[in-house]
Amino acid sequence: MLKLAVNRNKNELMCNAYANYMNKWLVTPMFILPNPQKAAPYPCATTGCKDASGASVSCVNEVGEGIPDQMDTVF
């Protein structure tokens, strides 16, 4: 199964999409009012995701492996 992410510069989504676990993620820019390229990497390894309480945490993929920071390459 493929997964499609529309780039709206949302940290958690884009961390997972750009990490592309098992090469199943496709990333497309938003075609209506696209956001500009993010200059800094997505902070996946530190604060890119939220836990159940809403606190900022590092992102993990579908099998629980940490995701390194990711550059915005599709915008």
mmCIF file of the N, C-alpha and C atoms, coordinates in Angstrom:
data_MODEL
# 
_entry.id   MODEL 
# 
loop_
_atom_site.group_PDB 
_atom_site.id 
_atom_site.type_symbol 
_atom_site.label_atom_id 
_atom_site.label_alt_id 
_atom_site.label_comp_id 
_atom_site.label_asym_id 
_atom_site.label_entity_id 
_atom_site.label_seq_id 
_atom_site.pdbx_PDB_ins_code 
_atom_site.Cartn_x 
_atom_site.Cartn_y 
_atom_site.Cartn_z 
_atom_site.occupancy 
_atom_site.B_iso_or_equiv 
_atom_site.pdbx_formal_charge 
_atom_site.auth_seq_id 
_atom_site.auth_comp_id 
_atom_site.auth_asym_id 
_atom_site.auth_atom_id 
_atom_site.pdbx_PDB_model_num 
ATOM 1   N N  . MET A 1 1  ? 0.837  -1.166 0.000  1.00 0.00 ? 1  MET A N  1 
ATOM 2   C CA . MET A 1 1  ? 0.000  0.000  0.000  1.00 0.00 ? 1  MET A CA 1 
ATOM 3   C C  . MET A 1 1  ? 0.894  1.246  0.000  1.00 0.00 ? 1  MET A C  1 
ATOM 4   N N  . LEU A 1 2  ? 0.624  2.162  -0.890 1.00 0.00 ? 2  LEU A N  1 
ATOM 5   C CA . LEU A 1 2  ? 1.348  3.435  -0.947 1.00 0.00 ? 2  LEU A CA 1 
ATOM 6   C C  . LEU A 1 2  ? 0.645  4.461  -0.075 1.00 0.00 ? 2  LEU A C  1 
ATOM 7   N N  . LYS A 1 3  ? 1.403  5.460  0.371  1.00 0.00 ? 3  LYS A N  1 
ATOM 8   C CA . LYS A 1 3  ? 0.868  6.542  1.195  1.00 0.00 ? 3  LYS A CA 1 
ATOM 9   C C  . LYS A 1 3  ? 1.203  7.854  0.513  1.00 0.00 ? 3  LYS A C  1 
ATOM 10  N N  . LEU A 1 4  ? 0.218  8.723  0.380  1.00 0.00 ? 4  LEU A N  1 
ATOM 11  C CA . LEU A 1 4  ? 0.401  10.014 -0.279 1.00 0.00 ? 4  LEU A CA 1 
ATOM 12  C C  . LEU A 1 4  ? 0.367  11.128 0.755  1.00 0.00 ? 4  LEU A C  1 
ATOM 13  N N  . ALA A 1 5  ? 1.384  11.974 0.746  1.00 0.00 ? 5  ALA A N  1 
ATOM 14  C CA . ALA A 1 5  ? 1.440  13.135 1.633  1.00 0.00 ? 5  ALA A CA 1 
ATOM 15  C C  . ALA A 1 5  ? 1.436  14.397 0.785  1.00 0.00 ? 5  ALA A C  1 
ATOM 16  N N  . VAL A 1 6  ? 0.497  15.285 1.058  1.00 0.00 ? 6  VAL A N  1 
ATOM 17  C CA . VAL A 1 6  ? 0.465  16.594 0.420  1.00 0.00 ? 6  VAL A CA 1 
ATOM 18  C C  . VAL A 1 6  ? 1.242  17.533 1.342  1.00 0.00 ? 6  VAL A C  1 
ATOM 19  N N  . ASN A 1 7  ? 2.291  18.152 0.808  1.00 0.00 ? 7  ASN A N  1 
ATOM 20  C CA . ASN A 1 7  ? 3.182  18.972 1.629  1.00 0.00 ? 7  ASN A CA 1 
ATOM 21  C C  . ASN A 1 7  ? 2.524  20.276 2.042  1.00 0.00 ? 7  ASN A C  1 
ATOM 22  N N  . ARG A 1 8  ? 2.117  20.328 3.309  1.00 0.00 ? 8  ARG A N  1 
ATOM 23  C CA . ARG A 1 8  ? 1.603  21.559 3.920  1.00 0.00 ? 8  ARG A CA 1 
ATOM 24  C C  . ARG A 1 8  ? 2.494  21.976 5.091  1.00 0.00 ? 8  ARG A C  1 
ATOM 25  N N  . ASN A 1 9  ? 3.750  21.474 5.091  1.00 0.00 ? 9  ASN A N  1 
ATOM 26  C CA . ASN A 1 9  ? 4.743  21.808 6.109  1.00 0.00 ? 9  ASN A CA 1 
ATOM 27  C C  . ASN A 1 9  ? 4.307  21.420 7.524  1.00 0.00 ? 9  ASN A C  1 
ATOM 28  N N  . LYS A 1 10 ? 3.612  20.305 7.656  1.00 0.00 ? 10 LYS A N  1 
ATOM 29  C CA . LYS A 1 10 ? 3.227  19.759 8.967  1.00 0.00 ? 10 LYS A CA 1 
ATOM 30  C C  . LYS A 1 10 ? 4.332  18.801 9.406  1.00 0.00 ? 10 LYS A C  1 
ATOM 31  N N  . ASN A 1 11 ? 4.983  19.105 10.507 1.00 0.00 ? 11 ASN A N  1 
ATOM 32  C CA . ASN A 1 11 ? 6.168  18.362 10.938 1.00 0.00 ? 11 ASN A CA 1 
ATOM 33  C C  . ASN A 1 11 ? 5.979  16.853 10.972 1.00 0.00 ? 11 ASN A C  1 
ATOM 34  N N  . GLU A 1 12 ? 5.005  16.361 11.717 1.00 0.00 ? 12 GLU A N  1 
ATOM 35  C CA . GLU A 1 12 ? 4.862  14.917 11.903 1.00 0.00 ? 12 GLU A CA 1 
ATOM 36  C C  . GLU A 1 12 ? 4.621  14.194 10.582 1.00 0.00 ? 12 GLU A C  1 
ATOM 37  N N  . LEU A 1 13 ? 3.729  14.719 9.775  1.00 0.00 ? 13 LEU A N  1 
ATOM 38  C CA . LEU A 1 13 ? 3.453  14.101 8.482  1.00 0.00 ? 13 LEU A CA 1 
ATOM 39  C C  . LEU A 1 13 ? 4.684  14.107 7.589  1.00 0.00 ? 13 LEU A C  1 
ATOM 40  N N  . MET A 1 14 ? 5.345  15.253 7.488  1.00 0.00 ? 14 MET A N  1 
ATOM 41  C CA . MET A 1 14 ? 6.473  15.355 6.569  1.00 0.00 ? 14 MET A CA 1 
ATOM 42  C C  . MET A 1 14 ? 7.696  14.587 7.063  1.00 0.00 ? 14 MET A C  1 
ATOM 43  N N  . CYS A 1 15 ? 7.875  14.472 8.374  1.00 0.00 ? 15 CYS A N  1 
ATOM 44  C CA . CYS A 1 15 ? 8.973  13.649 8.888  1.00 0.00 ? 15 CYS A CA 1 
ATOM 45  C C  . CYS A 1 15 ? 8.797  12.212 8.422  1.00 0.00 ? 15 CYS A C  1 
ATOM 46  N N  . ASN A 1 16 ? 7.595  11.683 8.574  1.00 0.00 ? 16 ASN A N  1 
ATOM 47  C CA . ASN A 1 16 ? 7.330  10.312 8.143  1.00 0.00 ? 16 ASN A CA 1 
ATOM 48  C C  . ASN A 1 16 ? 7.403  10.175 6.629  1.00 0.00 ? 16 ASN A C  1 
ATOM 49  N N  . ALA A 1 17 ? 6.846  11.132 5.908  1.00 0.00 ? 17 ALA A N  1 
ATOM 50  C CA . ALA A 1 17 ? 6.836  11.043 4.448  1.00 0.00 ? 17 ALA A CA 1 
ATOM 51  C C  . ALA A 1 17 ? 8.246  11.099 3.871  1.00 0.00 ? 17 ALA A C  1 
ATOM 52  N N  . TYR A 1 18 ? 9.050  12.046 4.325  1.00 0.00 ? 18 TYR A N  1 
ATOM 53  C CA . TYR A 1 18 ? 10.416 12.168 3.791  1.00 0.00 ? 18 TYR A CA 1 
ATOM 54  C C  . TYR A 1 18 ? 11.324 11.024 4.252  1.00 0.00 ? 18 TYR A C  1 
ATOM 55  N N  . ALA A 1 19 ? 11.079 10.469 5.440  1.00 0.00 ? 19 ALA A N  1 
ATOM 56  C CA . ALA A 1 19 ? 11.866 9.318  5.888  1.00 0.00 ? 19 ALA A CA 1 
ATOM 57  C C  . ALA A 1 19 ? 11.559 8.102  4.998  1.00 0.00 ? 19 ALA A C  1 
ATOM 58  N N  . ASN A 1 20 ? 10.346 8.050  4.462  1.00 0.00 ? 20 ASN A N  1 
ATOM 59  C CA . ASN A 1 20 ? 9.931  7.087  3.432  1.00 0.00 ? 20 ASN A CA 1 
ATOM 60  C C  . ASN A 1 20 ? 10.222 5.635  3.819  1.00 0.00 ? 20 ASN A C  1 
ATOM 61  N N  . TYR A 1 21 ? 9.699  5.229  4.966  1.00 0.00 ? 21 TYR A N  1 
ATOM 62  C CA . TYR A 1 21 ? 9.884  3.852  5.437  1.00 0.00 ? 21 TYR A CA 1 
ATOM 63  C C  . TYR A 1 21 ? 9.360  2.855  4.408  1.00 0.00 ? 21 TYR A C  1 
ATOM 64  N N  . MET A 1 22 ? 10.195 1.923  4.032  1.00 0.00 ? 22 MET A N  1 
ATOM 65  C CA . MET A 1 22 ? 9.892  0.859  3.061  1.00 0.00 ? 22 MET A CA 1 
ATOM 66  C C  . MET A 1 22 ? 9.517  1.406  1.673  1.00 0.00 ? 22 MET A C  1 
ATOM 67  N N  . ASN A 1 23 ? 9.937  2.638  1.372  1.00 0.00 ? 23 ASN A N  1 
ATOM 68  C CA . ASN A 1 23 ? 9.690  3.260  0.056  1.00 0.00 ? 23 ASN A CA 1 
ATOM 69  C C  . ASN A 1 23 ? 8.214  3.241  -0.342 1.00 0.00 ? 23 ASN A C  1 
ATOM 70  N N  . LYS A 1 24 ? 7.353  3.528  0.618  1.00 0.00 ? 24 LYS A N  1 
ATOM 71  C CA . LYS A 1 24 ? 5.914  3.511  0.343  1.00 0.00 ? 24 LYS A CA 1 
ATOM 72  C C  . LYS A 1 24 ? 5.277  4.897  0.366  1.00 0.00 ? 24 LYS A C  1 
ATOM 73  N N  . TRP A 1 25 ? 6.064  5.914  0.656  1.00 0.00 ? 25 TRP A N  1 
ATOM 74  C CA . TRP A 1 25 ? 5.530  7.273  0.741  1.00 0.00 ? 25 TRP A CA 1 
ATOM 75  C C  . TRP A 1 25 ? 5.764  8.029  -0.563 1.00 0.00 ? 25 TRP A C  1 
ATOM 76  N N  . LEU A 1 26 ? 4.742  8.725  -1.013 1.00 0.00 ? 26 LEU A N  1 
ATOM 77  C CA . LEU A 1 26 ? 4.835  9.652  -2.142 1.00 0.00 ? 26 LEU A CA 1 
ATOM 78  C C  . LEU A 1 26 ? 4.532  11.036 -1.601 1.00 0.00 ? 26 LEU A C  1 
ATOM 79  N N  . VAL A 1 27 ? 5.320  12.023 -1.991 1.00 0.00 ? 27 VAL A N  1 
ATOM 80  C CA . VAL A 1 27 ? 5.127  13.396 -1.526 1.00 0.00 ? 27 VAL A CA 1 
ATOM 81  C C  . VAL A 1 27 ? 4.824  14.271 -2.731 1.00 0.00 ? 27 VAL A C  1 
ATOM 82  N N  . THR A 1 28 ? 3.802  15.084 -2.610 1.00 0.00 ? 28 THR A N  1 
ATOM 83  C CA . THR A 1 28 ? 3.443  16.018 -3.675 1.00 0.00 ? 28 THR A CA 1 
ATOM 84  C C  . THR A 1 28 ? 3.282  17.413 -3.065 1.00 0.00 ? 28 THR A C  1 
ATOM 85  N N  . PRO A 1 29 ? 3.629  18.440 -3.819 1.00 0.00 ? 29 PRO A N  1 
ATOM 86  C CA . PRO A 1 29 ? 3.393  19.793 -3.297 1.00 0.00 ? 29 PRO A CA 1 
ATOM 87  C C  . PRO A 1 29 ? 1.895  20.112 -3.344 1.00 0.00 ? 29 PRO A C  1 
ATOM 88  N N  . MET A 1 30 ? 1.473  21.026 -2.529 1.00 0.00 ? 30 MET A N  1 
ATOM 89  C CA . MET A 1 30 ? 0.095  21.503 -2.578 1.00 0.00 ? 30 MET A CA 1 
ATOM 90  C C  . MET A 1 30 ? -0.063 22.289 -3.867 1.00 0.00 ? 30 MET A C  1 
ATOM 91  N N  . PHE A 1 31 ? -1.077 21.995 -4.640 1.00 0.00 ? 31 PHE A N  1 
ATOM 92  C CA . PHE A 1 31 ? -1.224 22.656 -5.937 1.00 0.00 ? 31 PHE A CA 1 
ATOM 93  C C  . PHE A 1 31 ? -2.026 23.949 -5.864 1.00 0.00 ? 31 PHE A C  1 
ATOM 94  N N  . ILE A 1 32 ? -2.762 24.169 -4.774 1.00 0.00 ? 32 ILE A N  1 
ATOM 95  C CA . ILE A 1 32 ? -3.476 25.429 -4.563 1.00 0.00 ? 32 ILE A CA 1 
ATOM 96  C C  . ILE A 1 32 ? -2.813 26.126 -3.378 1.00 0.00 ? 32 ILE A C  1 
ATOM 97  N N  . LEU A 1 33 ? -2.303 27.314 -3.595 1.00 0.00 ? 33 LEU A N  1 
ATOM 98  C CA . LEU A 1 33 ? -1.600 28.082 -2.571 1.00 0.00 ? 33 LEU A CA 1 
ATOM 99  C C  . LEU A 1 33 ? -0.497 27.266 -1.899 1.00 0.00 ? 33 LEU A C  1 
ATOM 100 N N  . PRO A 1 34 ? 0.470  26.785 -2.659 1.00 0.00 ? 34 PRO A N  1 
ATOM 101 C CA . PRO A 1 34 ? 1.546  25.979 -2.055 1.00 0.00 ? 34 PRO A CA 1 
ATOM 102 C C  . PRO A 1 34 ? 2.393  26.806 -1.087 1.00 0.00 ? 34 PRO A C  1 
ATOM 103 N N  . ASN A 1 35 ? 2.873  26.138 -0.070 1.00 0.00 ? 35 ASN A N  1 
ATOM 104 C CA . ASN A 1 35 ? 3.787  26.784 0.878  1.00 0.00 ? 35 ASN A CA 1 
ATOM 105 C C  . ASN A 1 35 ? 5.177  26.829 0.264  1.00 0.00 ? 35 ASN A C  1 
ATOM 106 N N  . PRO A 1 36 ? 5.976  27.834 0.625  1.00 0.00 ? 36 PRO A N  1 
ATOM 107 C CA . PRO A 1 36 ? 7.359  27.860 0.134  1.00 0.00 ? 36 PRO A CA 1 
ATOM 108 C C  . PRO A 1 36 ? 8.179  26.762 0.803  1.00 0.00 ? 36 PRO A C  1 
ATOM 109 N N  . GLN A 1 37 ? 9.333  26.481 0.245  1.00 0.00 ? 37 GLN A N  1 
ATOM 110 C CA . GLN A 1 37 ? 10.235 25.493 0.823  1.00 0.00 ? 37 GLN A CA 1 
ATOM 111 C C  . GLN A 1 37 ? 10.660 25.930 2.216  1.00 0.00 ? 37 GLN A C  1 
ATOM 112 N N  . LYS A 1 38 ? 10.664 24.985 3.159  1.00 0.00 ? 38 LYS A N  1 
ATOM 113 C CA . LYS A 1 38 ? 11.177 25.273 4.500  1.00 0.00 ? 38 LYS A CA 1 
ATOM 114 C C  . LYS A 1 38 ? 12.687 25.390 4.412  1.00 0.00 ? 38 LYS A C  1 
ATOM 115 N N  . ALA A 1 39 ? 13.243 26.443 4.964  1.00 0.00 ? 39 ALA A N  1 
ATOM 116 C CA . ALA A 1 39 ? 14.692 26.651 4.910  1.00 0.00 ? 39 ALA A CA 1 
ATOM 117 C C  . ALA A 1 39 ? 15.431 25.697 5.848  1.00 0.00 ? 39 ALA A C  1 
ATOM 118 N N  . ALA A 1 40 ? 14.873 25.480 7.024  1.00 0.00 ? 40 ALA A N  1 
ATOM 119 C CA . ALA A 1 40 ? 15.503 24.590 8.004  1.00 0.00 ? 40 ALA A CA 1 
ATOM 120 C C  . ALA A 1 40 ? 14.905 23.189 7.878  1.00 0.00 ? 40 ALA A C  1 
ATOM 121 N N  . PRO A 1 41 ? 15.642 22.172 8.272  1.00 0.00 ? 41 PRO A N  1 
ATOM 122 C CA . PRO A 1 41 ? 15.088 20.811 8.231  1.00 0.00 ? 41 PRO A CA 1 
ATOM 123 C C  . PRO A 1 41 ? 13.911 20.659 9.195  1.00 0.00 ? 41 PRO A C  1 
ATOM 124 N N  . TYR A 1 42 ? 13.040 19.705 8.909  1.00 0.00 ? 42 TYR A N  1 
ATOM 125 C CA . TYR A 1 42 ? 11.989 19.355 9.863  1.00 0.00 ? 42 TYR A CA 1 
ATOM 126 C C  . TYR A 1 42 ? 12.675 18.760 11.096 1.00 0.00 ? 42 TYR A C  1 
ATOM 127 N N  . PRO A 1 43 ? 12.269 19.152 12.319 1.00 0.00 ? 43 PRO A N  1 
ATOM 128 C CA . PRO A 1 43 ? 12.959 18.712 13.537 1.00 0.00 ? 43 PRO A CA 1 
ATOM 129 C C  . PRO A 1 43 ? 12.519 17.318 14.004 1.00 0.00 ? 43 PRO A C  1 
ATOM 130 N N  . CYS A 1 44 ? 12.622 16.347 13.133 1.00 0.00 ? 44 CYS A N  1 
ATOM 131 C CA . CYS A 1 44 ? 12.126 14.998 13.407 1.00 0.00 ? 44 CYS A CA 1 
ATOM 132 C C  . CYS A 1 44 ? 12.822 14.337 14.592 1.00 0.00 ? 44 CYS A C  1 
ATOM 133 N N  . ALA A 1 45 ? 14.115 14.524 14.724 1.00 0.00 ? 45 ALA A N  1 
ATOM 134 C CA . ALA A 1 45 ? 14.893 13.836 15.755 1.00 0.00 ? 45 ALA A CA 1 
ATOM 135 C C  . ALA A 1 45 ? 14.704 14.439 17.150 1.00 0.00 ? 45 ALA A C  1 
ATOM 136 N N  . THR A 1 46 ? 14.066 15.605 17.229 1.00 0.00 ? 46 THR A N  1 
ATOM 137 C CA . THR A 1 46 ? 13.953 16.259 18.534 1.00 0.00 ? 46 THR A CA 1 
ATOM 138 C C  . THR A 1 46 ? 12.511 16.584 18.916 1.00 0.00 ? 46 THR A C  1 
ATOM 139 N N  . THR A 1 47 ? 11.849 17.470 18.187 1.00 0.00 ? 47 THR A N  1 
ATOM 140 C CA . THR A 1 47 ? 10.537 17.971 18.610 1.00 0.00 ? 47 THR A CA 1 
ATOM 141 C C  . THR A 1 47 ? 9.480  17.924 17.512 1.00 0.00 ? 47 THR A C  1 
ATOM 142 N N  . GLY A 1 48 ? 9.675  17.144 16.480 1.00 0.00 ? 48 GLY A N  1 
ATOM 143 C CA . GLY A 1 48 ? 8.780  17.165 15.319 1.00 0.00 ? 48 GLY A CA 1 
ATOM 144 C C  . GLY A 1 48 ? 7.420  16.541 15.522 1.00 0.00 ? 48 GLY A C  1 
ATOM 145 N N  . CYS A 1 49 ? 7.260  15.718 16.540 1.00 0.00 ? 49 CYS A N  1 
ATOM 146 C CA . CYS A 1 49 ? 5.995  15.014 16.758 1.00 0.00 ? 49 CYS A CA 1 
ATOM 147 C C  . CYS A 1 49 ? 5.442  15.325 18.149 1.00 0.00 ? 49 CYS A C  1 
ATOM 148 N N  . LYS A 1 50 ? 4.227  14.889 18.390 1.00 0.00 ? 50 LYS A N  1 
ATOM 149 C CA . LYS A 1 50 ? 3.557  15.098 19.688 1.00 0.00 ? 50 LYS A CA 1 
ATOM 150 C C  . LYS A 1 50 ? 3.201  13.739 20.277 1.00 0.00 ? 50 LYS A C  1 
ATOM 151 N N  . ASP A 1 51 ? 3.288  13.632 21.612 1.00 0.00 ? 51 ASP A N  1 
ATOM 152 C CA . ASP A 1 51 ? 2.839  12.408 22.271 1.00 0.00 ? 51 ASP A CA 1 
ATOM 153 C C  . ASP A 1 51 ? 1.364  12.560 22.641 1.00 0.00 ? 51 ASP A C  1 
ATOM 154 N N  . ALA A 1 52 ? 0.816  11.585 23.333 1.00 0.00 ? 52 ALA A N  1 
ATOM 155 C CA . ALA A 1 52 ? -0.612 11.590 23.669 1.00 0.00 ? 52 ALA A CA 1 
ATOM 156 C C  . ALA A 1 52 ? -1.017 12.787 24.522 1.00 0.00 ? 52 ALA A C  1 
ATOM 157 N N  . SER A 1 53 ? -0.085 13.330 25.304 1.00 0.00 ? 53 SER A N  1 
ATOM 158 C CA . SER A 1 53 ? -0.400 14.488 26.142 1.00 0.00 ? 53 SER A CA 1 
ATOM 159 C C  . SER A 1 53 ? -0.212 15.816 25.413 1.00 0.00 ? 53 SER A C  1 
ATOM 160 N N  . GLY A 1 54 ? 0.303  15.756 24.168 1.00 0.00 ? 54 GLY A N  1 
ATOM 161 C CA . GLY A 1 54 ? 0.523  16.971 23.397 1.00 0.00 ? 54 GLY A CA 1 
ATOM 162 C C  . GLY A 1 54 ? 1.921  17.540 23.524 1.00 0.00 ? 54 GLY A C  1 
ATOM 163 N N  . ALA A 1 55 ? 2.792  16.855 24.262 1.00 0.00 ? 55 ALA A N  1 
ATOM 164 C CA . ALA A 1 55 ? 4.172  17.320 24.428 1.00 0.00 ? 55 ALA A CA 1 
ATOM 165 C C  . ALA A 1 55 ? 4.985  17.020 23.172 1.00 0.00 ? 55 ALA A C  1 
ATOM 166 N N  . SER A 1 56 ? 5.916  17.890 22.837 1.00 0.00 ? 56 SER A N  1 
ATOM 167 C CA . SER A 1 56 ? 6.782  17.687 21.676 1.00 0.00 ? 56 SER A CA 1 
ATOM 168 C C  . SER A 1 56 ? 7.797  16.589 21.962 1.00 0.00 ? 56 SER A C  1 
ATOM 169 N N  . VAL A 1 57 ? 7.895  15.642 21.040 1.00 0.00 ? 57 VAL A N  1 
ATOM 170 C CA . VAL A 1 57 ? 8.827  14.514 21.179 1.00 0.00 ? 57 VAL A CA 1 
ATOM 171 C C  . VAL A 1 57 ? 9.470  14.233 19.825 1.00 0.00 ? 57 VAL A C  1 
ATOM 172 N N  . SER A 1 58 ? 10.469 13.362 19.823 1.00 0.00 ? 58 SER A N  1 
ATOM 173 C CA . SER A 1 58 ? 11.081 12.961 18.562 1.00 0.00 ? 58 SER A CA 1 
ATOM 174 C C  . SER A 1 58 ? 10.124 12.037 17.806 1.00 0.00 ? 58 SER A C  1 
ATOM 175 N N  . CYS A 1 59 ? 10.241 12.009 16.493 1.00 0.00 ? 59 CYS A N  1 
ATOM 176 C CA . CYS A 1 59 ? 9.366  11.194 15.644 1.00 0.00 ? 59 CYS A CA 1 
ATOM 177 C C  . CYS A 1 59 ? 9.934  9.788  15.471 1.00 0.00 ? 59 CYS A C  1 
ATOM 178 N N  . VAL A 1 60 ? 9.037  8.831  15.360 1.00 0.00 ? 60 VAL A N  1 
ATOM 179 C CA . VAL A 1 60 ? 9.419  7.452  15.060 1.00 0.00 ? 60 VAL A CA 1 
ATOM 180 C C  . VAL A 1 60 ? 8.589  6.966  13.885 1.00 0.00 ? 60 VAL A C  1 
ATOM 181 N N  . ASN A 1 61 ? 9.140  6.005  13.137 1.00 0.00 ? 61 ASN A N  1 
ATOM 182 C CA . ASN A 1 61 ? 8.408  5.459  11.996 1.00 0.00 ? 61 ASN A CA 1 
ATOM 183 C C  . ASN A 1 61 ? 7.441  4.365  12.448 1.00 0.00 ? 61 ASN A C  1 
ATOM 184 N N  . GLU A 1 62 ? 6.866  3.644  11.483 1.00 0.00 ? 62 GLU A N  1 
ATOM 185 C CA . GLU A 1 62 ? 5.843  2.641  11.779 1.00 0.00 ? 62 GLU A CA 1 
ATOM 186 C C  . GLU A 1 62 ? 6.332  1.496  12.659 1.00 0.00 ? 62 GLU A C  1 
ATOM 187 N N  . VAL A 1 63 ? 7.620  1.249  12.705 1.00 0.00 ? 63 VAL A N  1 
ATOM 188 C CA . VAL A 1 63 ? 8.150  0.161  13.532 1.00 0.00 ? 63 VAL A CA 1 
ATOM 189 C C  . VAL A 1 63 ? 8.887  0.683  14.763 1.00 0.00 ? 63 VAL A C  1 
ATOM 190 N N  . GLY A 1 64 ? 8.750  1.978  15.053 1.00 0.00 ? 64 GLY A N  1 
ATOM 191 C CA . GLY A 1 64 ? 9.319  2.541  16.262 1.00 0.00 ? 64 GLY A CA 1 
ATOM 192 C C  . GLY A 1 64 ? 10.747 3.026  16.167 1.00 0.00 ? 64 GLY A C  1 
ATOM 193 N N  . GLU A 1 65 ? 11.314 3.053  14.970 1.00 0.00 ? 65 GLU A N  1 
ATOM 194 C CA . GLU A 1 65 ? 12.685 3.552  14.787 1.00 0.00 ? 65 GLU A CA 1 
ATOM 195 C C  . GLU A 1 65 ? 12.668 5.074  14.713 1.00 0.00 ? 65 GLU A C  1 
ATOM 196 N N  . GLY A 1 66 ? 13.667 5.699  15.315 1.00 0.00 ? 66 GLY A N  1 
ATOM 197 C CA . GLY A 1 66 ? 13.776 7.149  15.283 1.00 0.00 ? 66 GLY A CA 1 
ATOM 198 C C  . GLY A 1 66 ? 13.976 7.675  13.870 1.00 0.00 ? 66 GLY A C  1 
ATOM 199 N N  . ILE A 1 67 ? 13.416 8.828  13.598 1.00 0.00 ? 67 ILE A N  1 
ATOM 200 C CA . ILE A 1 67 ? 13.536 9.469  12.284 1.00 0.00 ? 67 ILE A CA 1 
ATOM 201 C C  . ILE A 1 67 ? 14.493 10.646 12.419 1.00 0.00 ? 67 ILE A C  1 
ATOM 202 N N  . PRO A 1 68 ? 15.549 10.690 11.606 1.00 0.00 ? 68 PRO A N  1 
ATOM 203 C CA . PRO A 1 68 ? 16.448 11.851 11.647 1.00 0.00 ? 68 PRO A CA 1 
ATOM 204 C C  . PRO A 1 68 ? 15.764 13.078 11.038 1.00 0.00 ? 68 PRO A C  1 
ATOM 205 N N  . ASP A 1 69 ? 16.310 14.249 11.309 1.00 0.00 ? 69 ASP A N  1 
ATOM 206 C CA . ASP A 1 69 ? 15.779 15.470 10.704 1.00 0.00 ? 69 ASP A CA 1 
ATOM 207 C C  . ASP A 1 69 ? 15.744 15.310 9.186  1.00 0.00 ? 69 ASP A C  1 
ATOM 208 N N  . GLN A 1 70 ? 14.719 15.904 8.550  1.00 0.00 ? 70 GLN A N  1 
ATOM 209 C CA . GLN A 1 70 ? 14.515 15.762 7.118  1.00 0.00 ? 70 GLN A CA 1 
ATOM 210 C C  . GLN A 1 70 ? 14.445 17.131 6.452  1.00 0.00 ? 70 GLN A C  1 
ATOM 211 N N  . MET A 1 71 ? 15.071 17.245 5.283  1.00 0.00 ? 71 MET A N  1 
ATOM 212 C CA . MET A 1 71 ? 14.998 18.485 4.500  1.00 0.00 ? 71 MET A CA 1 
ATOM 213 C C  . MET A 1 71 ? 13.723 18.501 3.672  1.00 0.00 ? 71 MET A C  1 
ATOM 214 N N  . ASP A 1 72 ? 13.203 19.684 3.432  1.00 0.00 ? 72 ASP A N  1 
ATOM 215 C CA . ASP A 1 72 ? 12.011 19.876 2.601  1.00 0.00 ? 72 ASP A CA 1 
ATOM 216 C C  . ASP A 1 72 ? 12.448 19.874 1.146  1.00 0.00 ? 72 ASP A C  1 
ATOM 217 N N  . THR A 1 73 ? 12.150 18.801 0.426  1.00 0.00 ? 73 THR A N  1 
ATOM 218 C CA . THR A 1 73 ? 12.615 18.680 -0.961 1.00 0.00 ? 73 THR A CA 1 
ATOM 219 C C  . THR A 1 73 ? 11.504 18.733 -1.989 1.00 0.00 ? 73 THR A C  1 
ATOM 220 N N  . VAL A 1 74 ? 10.239 18.637 -1.564 1.00 0.00 ? 74 VAL A N  1 
ATOM 221 C CA . VAL A 1 74 ? 9.110  18.724 -2.488 1.00 0.00 ? 74 VAL A CA 1 
ATOM 222 C C  . VAL A 1 74 ? 8.226  19.861 -1.997 1.00 0.00 ? 74 VAL A C  1 
ATOM 223 N N  . PHE A 1 75 ? 8.162  20.943 -2.763 1.00 0.00 ? 75 PHE A N  1 
ATOM 224 C CA . PHE A 1 75 ? 7.406  22.123 -2.318 1.00 0.00 ? 75 PHE A CA 1 
ATOM 225 C C  . PHE A 1 75 ? 6.743  22.800 -3.486 1.00 0.00 ? 75 PHE A C  1 
# 
